[in-house]
Amino acid sequence: MRWLPIFKKEMRLYFGSPVAYAFLALFLLITGWMFAQIFLIYSELSMRAFMQPMAAQNLNPTENVMRPLFSNMSVVLLFFMPMLTMRLFAEEKKSGTIELLLTYPVRDGEVLAGKFLAAGAVYGLLLLLTLTYPGLMAAFGRIEWGAILTGYLGLLLLGSAFLAVGVFISSLTENQIVAGSATFGALLGFWLIGWGADAAGGWVRTVLQYLSIIEHMDSFGKGVIDTKDVVYYVTVTAFALFLTLRALDAKRWKG
Amino acid sequence: MIQVDHLTKSYGPVTAVSDVSFTVEKGQIVGFLGPNGAGKSTTMKILACFMPASGGTARVAGFDVFSQSMEVRRRIGYLPENAPLYGDLGVGSYLEFVAEIKGVPRGERKGRVADVMVRCFITDMQRRLISKLSKGYRQRVGLAQALLGDPEVLILDEPTIGLDPQQIAEIRALIRSLAGQHTVILSTHILPEVSMVCDGVVIINRGRVVAQGTQAQLVQQVFPTARIEIEIGGPRETVVAALRGIAGVLRVDDLTGADGSGRFLVESPRDRDVRGEVVQLVAARGWKLLELHQVGMSLEEVFIRVVAGEEHGDVAPALAAAEGAV
């Protein structure tokens, strides 16, 4: 249970500096704007549906508002998550505090768990705050909470993969800017790789689609939990965390 | 309490520490002396389990720093060079974090933190952000975190660096008060600090131990005879002959330089003080005694002789004697 003091320390650092506030406020501002636009278009469509009852059959607030919002949020997260993870190890290495941290009676795994869970907690808080959007929709009409919770499960899994990749890259450098931009580059790469799928055919298409980090978010948005998507995110998270432990170990050996 | 055996550490092609061996007994305070880049910090990092050695072994409190690292880490307090701390935390909350991570039980934490803050004179600063502290206060917060959890062994890398003279005196008194219950190894390049604080000394240069022992032992081994330096106004040859005539004088060197000031170095056995006789002799002959002082008695002179001498490769005999000392 030695991860707990590290978790608490990281939370103090997130909320004792502008990092967490900037992360939360900017993300909510951007996604709030997106939500408003999608919502306005949707209400326009609903108005028209009064005139053409046929079109009304396809209208569904969960499908037409929340699903596009989930996919927009996934892309915005790609830009924002590096903000949370870039300092986790890079800052400790730069300031030398890692030397004290790694000589306290805690295992590397506990240090990593404390840091990863702290970043996860800030992200979790963010997701809670974005519940405002479906909450607002629920005030105006009926929505399918089951599908929305599934979407949130998807965001949680996607986010943990993003965070794990970020933590790993942060453990490789002592420069926060490098950690942040490399994480962004890696995540962007994992997304863009999926674009190649459209042009390719056959098994290449399947592989590229499977690798694409945001592609797997799609079925969660539809309210479907597909094992292969869960496995994908869990694997990416676990593998990145495993690599982080190896990087910490290697750091000891190289000095 | 600390046993270092043939320890070697290389960073790629650079050997930072080479075949270092020494021991520190329980309750002792040992000073780790050496010029910059001698390998002091590297040795301390290995003892604190921050990085493994390339060769040799080190045991702290009976546990191997590599294979039983957790056991060692539970028993040490470490202050790395320059006291790296989290600037964005307050002094009090930082120390509470350290107490928690070192496994101080919840009920005792507040009391223990308050206690180390008093001992390190930082109680007034507990609400301050660490990044707003002066160098001296940061250093003391670093020392406070090392003391938390009441570790058996303290590894302090330059604990008094950046402090003002008054603070240095306070911190030295604090470290001195740890002797007995705690075993302390501290590195420094301030020689008088070692004389004031430490029981034993390990001198390291270019990654090798060049001398170790208590201060008195080192002085005796490096300078086996008592020496006095005198300046006398009088005819040089006659003076030398007269000095040689004093009973117990082993050797007289004429150090007179180009300015013709008449300086002489007189060596005698350590238990034979010839200063009184020299003064009487000068007075009896009607010469002028301009200066008289003892040399080769301080750690500083030992250090310079051992470290500088090693560079010229001419201290082998003195060192061979000193090596087996502790």
Contacts between the chains, C-beta under 8 A, distances in Angstrom:
chain1	res1	chain2	res2	distance
A	2	B	101	6.4
A	2	B	103	7.6
A	4	B	100	7.6
A	5	B	97	5.6
A	5	B	100	3.9
A	5	B	101	4.3
A	6	B	101	6.9
A	8	B	97	6.9
A	8	B	100	7.6
A	9	B	86	7.3
A	9	B	89	7.3
A	9	B	97	4.8
A	12	B	88	7.9
A	12	B	89	6.1
A	12	B	93	6.3
A	12	B	97	7.9
A	13	B	86	6.8
A	13	B	88	5.4
A	13	B	89	7.0
A	16	B	88	5.2
A	16	B	89	6.9
A	17	B	88	5.3
A	95	B	84	5.4
A	95	B	85	7.9
A	95	B	86	7.6
A	95	B	87	7.3
A	96	B	80	6.5
A	96	B	82	6.7
A	96	B	84	3.3
A	97	B	84	4.6
A	97	B	85	6.6
A	97	B	86	5.9
A	99	B	45	7.2
A	99	B	48	8.0
A	99	B	50	5.4
A	99	B	80	4.7
A	99	B	84	6.2
A	100	B	78	6.7
A	100	B	80	6.2
A	100	B	84	6.2
A	100	B	145	7.3
A	102	B	50	6.1
A	103	B	48	4.6
A	103	B	49	5.5
A	103	B	50	5.2
A	103	B	73	5.9
A	103	B	76	7.4
A	103	B	78	5.1
A	104	B	73	6.4
A	104	B	98	7.5
A	104	B	101	4.9
A	104	B	102	6.2
A	105	B	70	5.8
A	105	B	73	4.3
A	105	B	74	4.6
A	105	B	101	7.6
A	105	B	102	6.6
A	105	B	103	6.5
A	106	B	101	6.1
A	107	B	70	7.6
A	252	B	50	7.2
A	252	B	51	5.1
A	252	B	52	6.5
A	253	B	51	7.2
A	253	B	52	6.6
A	254	B	11	7.7
A	255	B	9	7.7
A	255	B	11	5.6
A	255	B	42	8.0
A	255	B	45	7.6
A	255	B	51	4.8
